Amino acid sequence: MPQTHGKRIKTRDLLSKEIREKGLKNLSKFMYEYKEGDEVIIKIDPSVHDGMPFRRFHGKRGEIVEKRGRAFLVKILDGNKEKFVVARPEHLMLVQKNA
């Protein structure tokens, strides 16, 4: 077969779920409102295709810069460069602050 060049190329293991995790998450995950300045981790949910960031940014830590429609603009460091990733809240996870 010819090599594909899509957005989800080589993600067979990265974007797969364990057998008991399959299906959609709770509605609270979809409706959570992040505030500007919140620290988040990009954790791609493969069951939701809309607003999915590129696979390179899976597991990266960033900061919410602004809201764009239903999605959020997240500033991350990739090497020494600042990059901006647009992702929906299903693909974000709030970083727990140690109090």
N, C-alpha and C positions, 0 to 999 in steps of 0.2 A: 504494500500500500504506500501511496505517497505520503511524505511528511506533512503534517498539518502545522499551521503557524498561527493558531488562534490564541486568545487570551488565557485559556486554561490548558495550554500545552504542558506536558510533563507534570501534571498535578494529580495523578492517580492516587498516590498515597497522601500527599499533602492535603488535598481537599476531599478526604473521605472520612466518614464517621464510623465509630464503633457500632456494633449491631444494636445496642440498646439506646443509642443516642439519635437514631435516624428519625426523620420527620422534622417538623417545624418546632421552634422554641415557643415559650410562653409569650402571650401578647405584651406583657410588661417589657420584654426585651425590645420589641418593635417600637414601643411608644415612649421609651425613656428619653427625657430631654436633657442633653448635656449643656453645660454652661461654658462660656468662653473662659479659657484658662484651665479647664479640667484636663488632667493627665489620663490618657487612655492607651490601651494596647489594641492593635489591630489584630483581630482574631477572626479570620474569614469563616463564615457559616456557609458551607457548600449547598445547603438546601434552599438558599435565597440567592437568586442570580442578579437581581437588581441592586445597583449600588455597590457591586463587589469590586474592591481594589485589586490591583495587580498582585500576583502571587509573591513577588519579591518583598512586598511590605508586610507579609504575614508574620506576626510575632513582634513587630516593631513597636516601640513606645513613642508616643507623640503628645502634642498639646492641641486642644480644640481652638481654632482661630475664629471661625464664624460658622453660621448656619446658612446652607444653600438649599432652599426648598425643603425637602424631607431629609437631605443629607447634610453632612458636616465637613468642613474643611479642616484637615488635620496636618499640622506642621511636624515633620519628622527630620531626623538627621540620618542621611545615607552617606556614610563615610564622613567627610567634612562639609558636605553640601546640605543646605536646607532644602527640603522638598515638601510639596504640598499634595496631599492625597484627598480625594473626595470619596467619602464612604458613608453609607447609611448606618443607622444605629445598630442594626442587626450584626454588623461586622466589627463593632467596637465593644470594649470591655473597660469599665472604670478601674483605675489603679487604686488599690486600697492604701490609704495613708496610715502609717504606723503612729498611733497617738501616744 
